[in-house]
Amino acid sequence: MPAATLERAASAPAAFAEATAAEVEAAVAAAGQGFALWSATALWERVAALHRAAGLLLERKEQLARLATAETGKLLAEAIGEVELCAQIFTFYAESGPGFLAAEPLPFAGASIVRRPLGTILGIMPWNYPYYQITRLAAPNLLLGNAVLIKPAPACAGSARALQELLLEAGVAPGTYSTVLASVADTAALIGDPRIHGVSLTGSERAGIAVGALAGAALKKHVLELGGSDSFIVLDTEDLDAVVDLAAAARMENCGQACNSPKRFLVAEPLYADFVEKLAARLRGFVPGDPLDPATTLAPMFSAAAARELLAQIGDAVDAGARLHCGGAGTADGAEFVAPVLLTGVVPGMRAYSEELFGPVAVVYQVVDDDDAVRLANDSPFGLGATIFTGDPDRADRLAARLDVGMVSVNQLPPSDASLPFGGVKRSGVGRELGQLGLDEFANRKLVVR
């Protein structure tokens, strides 16, 4: 076994057993009791718990980050940044949340909207951001007064349990927040359980279709954060090297295993050749190794199976005529490492054209004008986000208005901030997380007329 794999295996936490049906039932019952207590708790006490959670996250960020690295293989520095972002999210809702919950007056005399909790919210969570994905659901809903029941990815049960212990220590009422390693069958039953009042999933299209169908059949509110194949559109720039550096950093964050990572790079014809050459050079410079080592810049993929699937998508494109500029194989360090890939010549009919590439792969396209960029950007089943680079603000606004996505950033990478709503359209999902929109998803926005 390669040294990096041995290091990760040695530091990985012990496996957690799948919950029994009795344990699942106990968790649901406890959440109902916790909701009754927590929703009646004064808002200032809920705010104080969120503030304490943020402080504990910062105090324990190194410990929590090492646990996440052991479970997922992500770079330690990235895991530390993830924990810090979670602290920012809890702080944001503690500071801005009370304003979001204030009565909202309407034009009709004496009418207002008040926001009240719904009950117990089930969160079905992925492995790629074991703290951040949970926090996006937990922070606004705990502020609102909902109970939160988390079904984590089995591989990240240790991180999920650590966050649960932290929140209970911060003062969240017992039962209000809990983690349950439910089976697939028990999770499906939970979605239909009338004691569950909303469902949030972050995961694959396949999982989203299944969860959406079950939640719809139960007439239950749901949020689905699914896949993405975001466009990184370069129309013009005075500093191509800086744009390439941003492109490489964005594509390689979390080893490319992020739904909102830019996966398709649409570059204007005059810049295209230089962009491809410079980006390939940057990707070749990533260094695989132990994710706990600060010198490592290429983390392993989550699993050897994930690496094999990605290599199959790459192989399909190359066999059909795409050009491989770099990468395209597992590195010498083990099957879970994939050398960063740059492809050109990807066309409809290839898997790499229509499927999400969940790993360190950049696909670069040449576009002749803005219309061509819009056509190609929108020619995807996904609609999560896009990034535009141009020195002309009006041109950026015109292009942004035509893109079928939920989020657009201009001349910068998409910011990660608790105040900014996150979500997409088309097959990228339903609903929003973070910001006030994230809080509203599982709130009863009640009309009151006096």
Summary of the structure (lengths in Angstrom):
residues: 450
radius of gyration: 22.4
end to end distance: 70.3
largest distance: 71.5
contacts: 1602
relative contact order: 0.14
helix: 47%
strand: 20%
